[in-house]
Amino acid sequence: MGPATFTPGEAVLIPARIVCPVGPRFGDCGCAIIETGWGRYALDYRGDAITHGLARGVILAPSNSGAGKWDVQVENGLAGVVITVPSDMLASALEPLRSAA
């Protein structure tokens, strides 16, 4: 079985570890870490952009850095950030809807 495939524009969920929860000490912002097999992204976020250990994102395109990797716009409640994520870390945000159909 090959790596999961996604469609540009598809909503996805990305595992993220919260290291500083949202609170007034940080201007209503928090900080989370997204770890890939080759690196670590520190991500500032606002509000409920990361809930239950999952960040929301949108697939932009397959990454040019290798097969099975995707460039993803992470929705963080601020300016947003683009990261490269392996397909095995991503889950379609539409999966619960697909399962219910």
C-alpha positions in Angstrom: 0.0 0.0 0.0 1.4 3.4 -1.0 1.4 6.6 0.9 -2.0 8.3 1.4 -3.0 10.7 -1.3 -4.7 14.1 -0.8 -6.1 16.7 -3.0 -5.0 20.4 -3.0 -7.6 22.3 -1.0 -8.5 19.3 1.2 -8.7 20.0 4.9 -6.4 17.9 7.1 -5.5 17.4 10.7 -1.9 17.3 11.9 -0.7 16.0 15.3 0.7 18.8 17.4 2.0 18.9 20.9 1.0 21.9 22.9 3.9 23.3 25.0 2.3 26.6 26.1 -1.5 26.7 26.3 -3.4 29.8 25.2 -3.5 32.3 28.1 -3.3 35.9 29.0 0.4 35.7 29.8 1.2 35.3 26.1 -1.3 37.8 24.6 -3.9 35.1 24.2 -1.5 33.0 22.1 -0.1 29.5 22.7 2.8 27.5 21.3 2.8 24.0 19.9 5.3 21.7 18.3 4.7 19.7 15.1 7.4 17.0 14.7 8.1 15.3 11.4 10.6 12.6 10.7 13.2 15.2 9.7 12.5 18.2 11.8 10.5 20.1 14.3 8.2 23.1 13.7 7.4 25.5 16.6 4.0 27.0 15.9 2.4 30.0 17.6 -1.3 29.8 17.6 -4.3 31.7 18.8 -7.7 30.6 20.2 -8.8 27.1 19.4 -6.6 26.6 16.3 -5.2 23.5 18.0 -7.6 21.3 19.8 -7.3 17.8 21.2 -3.7 17.7 20.0 -4.6 18.4 16.4 -3.8 21.4 14.2 -6.1 22.2 11.2 -4.5 22.6 7.8 -5.2 22.7 4.1 -3.2 20.8 1.5 -1.5 23.1 -0.9 0.4 20.7 -3.2 2.6 17.6 -3.2 6.0 18.7 -1.8 8.9 18.8 -4.2 11.2 17.5 -1.4 10.1 13.9 -1.9 7.4 11.4 -2.5 4.7 11.1 0.2 5.3 14.6 1.5 2.8 17.4 1.3 3.0 21.2 1.7 0.3 22.2 4.1 -1.0 25.7 5.1 -1.5 25.4 8.9 -4.4 27.4 10.2 -3.1 28.9 13.5 -5.4 31.9 14.0 -2.6 34.2 13.1 -0.8 34.7 9.8 -0.6 31.0 9.0 2.4 29.0 8.1 3.3 26.5 5.4 5.1 23.3 6.5 6.1 20.1 4.7 4.5 17.0 6.3 4.7 13.3 5.5 1.4 11.8 4.4 1.4 9.2 7.2 1.1 12.1 9.7 -1.9 13.6 8.0 -5.6 12.6 8.5 -8.3 14.0 6.4 -10.6 16.3 8.3 -13.4 14.9 6.2 -12.9 11.3 7.3 -15.7 11.4 10.0 -18.0 12.7 7.3 -16.9 10.0 4.9 -17.4 7.3 7.5 -20.9 8.5 8.4 -22.0 8.4 4.7 
